């Protein structure tokens, strides 16, 4: 609602039928998984797509980029969902994470939490006004993920350890290189494999043999 009202747009609530809901709008935010299951010719009124929630494959841009104004964004829930957003992406162009949005800061750090130069892989940290205070009732995890930020003038500033591996390009854009843990995304949902293994193991331990 906050995004549509200032622009004079109309917010459309989706029904249980995603395909019919998309036909009612000309701008939409969907995961690459959902977009891969759709075809541009079935949605002639769709003019703008924001792809998010998962890494955007080049094939998806080739499929949609010549039909709509196609953009991709990046950002975890812990940082108000969106930390970076591309300009329009055209088929054949490289897909990056682009640059930080206003009021966001992104740092690529080595294992000693020192800044790395362009082209060198490191851990991605996010700071700025969108960073959350932490996890509710999970003090240990909060202390591991939300760390003091030494790179700006605000002594109370925190930076969020995203768990993503990235590099800077010489032109100042971010390139995603995967995760440094066992988290995967399925249909835009974050799945912690370690937690899944623990849950299954704890249940198997109680099963009769």
C-alpha positions, 0 to 999 in steps of 0.5 A: 500500500505504501508503494502504490498510493503515492504513485496514484496506483491501485493495489490489487489483492491476489486471489487463490488463482495466481494466473487470473490475479496477474491478468488484473495488474500491469506491475507485479513483484514475483519470485523467479520460480513463479515467473518461470512458470508463466509466459509473457504472451499470456499477460499482455497488460503486464508492463513492469516486473520486479523479480525478488526472493531468489537469484534471477537466472539469465534465462528468465531475463531472456524470456521476459526482458523484451516484453516488460520493464524488468528489474531485480532486487535483493535483500533479506527480511532482516533488512526490510526486504530490499537493500539493492535494486537494479535499473531496467535489465535488458536481455543479454546484459549481466545480472548483478545485485546492482548498488545499495538503495538510499539509506542502505550501506553494503560492505564486502568483508574478509574473515577478519571483517576487513574491506576487500577490493573489487573482484575479491570474494567476501561476506556481504554485510548490510547496514543502514536504516532498514536493518532490524534490531534483532530476532525476538527472544533469540539473543544468541542468534541476534549477537551472531548476525547483528554486529556493530558497524565500524564503517560509519559515524554512528556509534549505535549502527549495526550491520547484518551478516547476510550469509551471502558471498559477493564481490564488487565490480570495478564499476561499483556493482555487487555480484552474488556468488552463493551462500557460505552456509547450508541455507537454500531457497525454495519458491522464495522461502528460506530453508535452513538445512541444518535445522531440517536435519536437527528436526528430523534427527530428533523425531527419528530418535523417538521412533520405535525400532 
